[in-house]
Amino acid sequence: MEKKVKKKIIIIGGGFGGCMAAKHLAKQDFEIVLFDKRNHHVFQPLLYQVATAMLSPAQIAYPIRSMFRKLNNVRVLIGNVNDVNVEKRYITLKRSSQKFEYDYLIIAAGARHSYFGKPEWEKLAWGLKTTKDALKIRERMLYSFEKAERTRYQSKRKKFSTFVIIGAGPTGVEMAGAIAEVTKKSIVSDFTEFQSQTSQIILIEASNRVLSQYPEELSIKAQEDLEQMGVEIKLNSMVSNITQDGVYIGDNIIETENIIWAAGNTASPFIKKITKHTNKVGQANVKLDFSIQEDSTVFCIGDCAYLEDAKGGIVPAVAQGAIQAGKFVAKQIMNDQKNKGRDAFIYKDKGMMATIGRSRAIAYISGFKIRGFFAWVLWGIIHILFLVNMRNKILVLLDWVTSYFTHKRSVRLINVYRSKNQL
């Protein structure tokens, strides 16, 4: 009797979608290889807390290899995928001549920041997608406080203590609120010359309200909370330029060194190598089973896919969308092995949540609008539950409880970042 040959499945990306697909596929007799550029899975919804000195990277990240240590048919490899030969079904890596063959390919490569045709802005306005991004932002923020303390000039002190966040989606709102808490509460008594309460936190948004994807009532509540915390909000404002001097809105400049970009994303440029059917932000326009138009054995999920589901709803580029897509695609591959037809994906909206600050949050779940302390507690519980391992759950909870009562942030180390313009 001939030995059955296992189907080979390659997954590119160890985020929510890629890891979920691997976990479900591992229950069947497949040979799975998961590639990622890093060795760890990151819980991206809490990256802003690393960037604002609340948590350390290790508290929201976990080695991918450890996630699959009990699954013998899942192989985890670090590698930057260079190319896909869809016709011959293999991938290649950068700085490697090795070819990895597949029967099915799942691409969950995520997204990067989009600067709307101004790539030179990236050097000055940093986005937040990885732990490396978060540490850069954190250390620049902390170092700016040190420079504000040292300088003799009030104009420089103002520039060093001004923070501009571009984009008032969830990331921008959460960053603005967290920086406000740092400057107005956490470090108030830590300096002698620099009065951190005088720091300016400015949130710039091109549309007419913050958190525009939320119901207007909750959006207005979020704006009110931010303004009460000392955040200045500029709506209907387009950034015209970013230089070393600061951020321009039209001809007006906001002088600052601390610029955070939360205004837009673009799918991995890798997507355009495997399909000609992409939208304006580089996402693959996939079929109802998440396969690309050209090949039913190649799937795109998460931030790098655009899909209007069977009910006509757009699958959002959020963690829940990626998790559901990962499970769904795994099921379709299993169906293929049983000679069953493929299903049409339907997204199950489990709601939206955003935290603004201490005891301040909003949530929209199953038509219910929740805000204030209860929404904040609910947000915390859900995020704790979704962390990968028990150690991280406990450590994050302890840090949150401690911070709630003391207003202090425990991770305020400067190790790497240095400004080019030293004092």
N, C-alpha and C positions, 0 to 999 in steps of 0.2 A: 504493500500500500504506500502510495507516494505521500511524503510529508507535505502538509499544507503550507504554502508560502505565505508568510504574514505580510499584510499590506503595510507599506511604509508611509508614515504621515510626518510631515515636517511642519512645525509651528514657528513662526517668526514673531517674537515679542512675548515677554514674560509679564505683561500687565494683567489686568482683570480678565479680559477676553481670552488671551492666550492660555493663561493658567487654568481657567475654567474649562476650556475645550480639552486640554491635556488630561485633567482629572477625570472627565467623563469618558474620554476615549480609552483611558488606561483600564477601564473595567472590562474591555473587550480584548481580543487577541490581536492587537496591533503593535507595530514597532514604531515608537514615537520618538522624535528628536525635537527638542525645544531649544531654539536659539534666542539669545538676547545679548545686547552689547555690554550689559552689566551682569553681575552675578546675583543681583537681588531684585525682589519684587518690592515696589514702593506703593504705599497707600497714599495716592496723590491728593485726596481731599484734605489731608492734614499737612501738606507741604508748607502751607503758609505759616503754620505754627513753628516749624523748624526755622523758617526765614525770619521770624520775629522772636526767636530765643525762648519760646515756651518748651519745645521738645527737642530732643537730639535726633539725628538721622536714624540711629539704630532702633529708636522706639516706633518708627513707622515703616521700617524696611525689614525684610527677612530674606535670607538666602533662598534662591529658587531651588537649588539642589536639595535643601533640607525639606522643602515642601513636598518633594516627590521621592524621598529616601526609601519609603516602603513600597514603591511601585517599580518593579523590576523592568517593566517594558517602557519606561520613560527615561530617556537619556537627555541630560541638560548640558549644553555647550555654550561657552562664551564665544561670540563671533559676530562680526559686522557683515551682514549679507551684502554682497556686491552686485550680484546679478542672478536672474532666473531665466533658465531656458525652458519656456513653457512647452515647446514642441517636443523636446527630448526629456523633459521632466527631471531636471536637476537644478540645484542652486550652487553658487560659488561664493566664497568669502573673500574679503579684502585680505591682502598679504598671505594668500594661501592658494595653492594649485589644486587642492582637494575638491572633488565633486561629491555632492550629497544628493542621491536620487530619492525620488518620492513617487507615491501613487496619488496622494492628496497633499495639497499645500494650503495651510491656513495662515493668512497674513494679518497680524494684529500689531502692526508696527507703530501705532500711535500717531501723534502729531507734534509739530513744533510751532514756535511763534511765527505769526505772519505780520510783517511790517509794511504791508500794502505798497510794495514797490520801493521801499526805502531800506534796503538791507543794511546800510551804514548806520542806522539807528540802533541796531542790536548791540553795538559796542558800548552804548551809553544807557540804553533803556533795557534792563534785563528782565526776561520772562521767568516763569516759574513752572518747570516741568520735571526737574530731577532734583535729587538731593544736592548735587553739585550746584545747581542754580540757587537753591535755598540757602546753602552755606555762603555763597558769594553775596547774596543780598543781605544776609544777617551780619556778616563781617563788615560790609560797607556801611551799614546802618550804625553799628557799634563804633566803628572807627570815626564816623562823622561826629558822633557825640564827643569823642575824645578831642577832635580838632576844634569843636565848638568851645570846649573847656579851655583849650590852650591859647586860642587866638586872642589878640588884643583889640581886634577891630570888630565892631558891632555888625558891619555889613557882611563880613565873612561869617560871623557866628550865625546870622540869619540864613545865609546860603547853606551852611553845613547842616542846619536843623530844619530845613524845608524838604518835605517829601512829596513827590508827585506820583500819583498812581493813574495810569492811563487805561481807561476801560472800567465800567461800573457793572460788570457781570459778577457772578459769585466770587471769583478769585479777587477781583479788584476791591469789592466791598469788604470781604474778610480781611484783606491786607490793610486797608485803610483803618478799619476798626481796631485791628490788633496793634498797629503802629501808634494809634491814638492812645490806647491803653498803656503802651510802653512809655510814651512821653508824658502823659498826664498823671500816671499812677506809679508805674514800676520803678522808675529811676529818679523820681522827684528829689529825693534826699541824697543822691549819690555824688553830686557835683557841687562845687563851691561857686565858680563864676558863671557857669552855664545854667540857666533856668530852663529846664526841659519843658515846663508847661507852656513856654512861649513858642514851641515848635509849631510849624505850619504843616498840616497834612491836607493836601489838595487832591481831590478825586475828579478826574476829567472824563466826561462821557459825551459822545457825539449825539446820542438820542435825547429824548425829552424826559427820561426818568432812569433811575438806577434799577437794576434787576428787571429789565424790561420783559423778560419771559415769565415773570410772576404776575398774578392778578394786581391790578393797579392799587388796590387798597393796601396790599402787603408791601408793594414797592414804595408807596408814600410813607408807610410806617418805618421801613428800613432807612429811608432818607432822613426822617425825623430823628431816629436813634443816632445816626451818624453825626448829624449836626449838633445834637446834644452832647456828643462826645468830643466835639471840637474839630470835626472834619469839615473843610470847606468844599462844597460840591459845585462844580461848573458843568451845567447841562447844556445841550445844544452847542457844544464847543468842539471844534476840530483842531487837532494838533497840526500845525503847518510845518514845524521843523524842530529838530532836537540837536543841540550842539553841546560842547563842553561847558558852555555858559548856562544852559538850562533848556527849558521847554518853551516853545513859541506857540501861542494861540493867535493866529493872524500876525500882527506886528508886535504884539505884547509878549514880553518874556517873563517867565517865572524862573528866577535864578536858583539853581539847585544842582547838587551832584547826585542826589538820590532819586532816580527815576525807575519806576517799576512798570513793566509792560504787561497789561492784562486785556488787551484790546482785540486780539484775534489769533486764530490758529490756522495752520495749513497742514495738510496731511504729509506724511513722509514722502520725499521726492521719489523714493523707491517705487511707489504705486504706478507712476507713469511708465515704468519699465515693463509692467506686466499687463497693462490694459490701456487702450486708447479712449475708453469711455470714462472720463473724469469730469468733475464739476469745477467751478472756478476756484475752489480752495484745495484742489488736488485730490479729493476723495474719489474712490472708485464708485461709479454708478452700477451697483450690483443688482442681480436678479432677486426675486423674492426668497430664494434660499441662501442668499449672500454669496453666491458664486459670481465670478466676473462674466461679462457678456461673451467673451471668447472661449472660455474653457470651464466646464462644470466641475472639474477637479481642483480648481483654484478658488479659494474663498478669501474675502476681505471682511474683517469685522472691526468693531470699535470706532475709534476716531478716524480711521482711514477709509471708512465705507459710508456711502450715502444710500439710504433705502427708504422708500415710502412703502410701509407695510401693507398687508392685505386689506386693511381697513382705511388706507389712505393717509395714515399718520406718519410723520417723519420720525425715524428712530433717532433719539437725541445722542449726541456724543458725550455721554456721561457714563459713570461706572456701571449703573444698572443696565444700560443699553449694551455695553460690552459683555457683561456677565450673561445676560439672556442670550445674546448672539453666540457666545462660546458654547453654551449648553445646546442651543438649537443646531448649530453646525455639526457638533459631535453626533447628534441624533440622526442627521441627514446622511452622514457617512456610514453610520450603522445600518440605516435603512437600505443604502446601496448594496450592502453585503447580503441583505435578506431579499434583494430584488423587489423592494417596496418602492413606491413612488415617493417623491420628496414633498414636504409640506411647504406651505407659504407662511412666512414669519408674521406673527402679530405681537407687537410690543405691549407689555403689561406695565402701564404707568403706575409706579409705586409712590409717586409724589416727588416734591422738590423741597429742599431745605437749605437755608443759609444762615450762618451765625454772623452777627454784627459785632458783638462784644460780650462782656460779662453780663449774664442774665438777659441778653438781648439776642433774639433770633426770630426768624419767620419760617413757616412751613405751609405747604399746600399739598394736602394728602386727601385723595378721594373726594375732592370738592370742598373739603373743610379748610378754612383759613385759620391758622394758629400763629400766635405771636407772643413775644415777651418771654417770661421765665419758663413757662411750660414748654414752649417750642425749643428753648435753649437746652433744657434737660433732655427732651426727646432727641434732639440733634446729638447730644453727647452720648446717650445710650446707644443709638444706632451706630455711631462711628466706632465706639468701643467694641461692639459686637462684630463689626466687619474687619477689625484688625486680625492679622493672620494667626498669631500664637498667643498663648495665655500670658507669657511673660510680658509681652508688649501691652496687652490689655491692662494688666495690673500697674505697670509703671506709668502708663499714660494717665490712668485714673488717679493715681497718687499725685502726680504732678498737677493735674487739674484741680484736685481738692485743695492742695497746698496753695496754689495760686489764687483760688477763689477767696481764701481767708486772708492771705498776705499781700496779694497783688504783685508778688515777686515772680521773676522769670529766672529759671535756674541755669540756662545755657547761654551765658554771655561771655564767651571766650573769643578772642581775636588771635588767630593763628597764622592766617595766610594773607588776607587782603591788605594791600597798601595802596593808598592813592598815589597817582603819578605826581600830583602837586603836593609834595610834603610840606609841612609847616617849617 
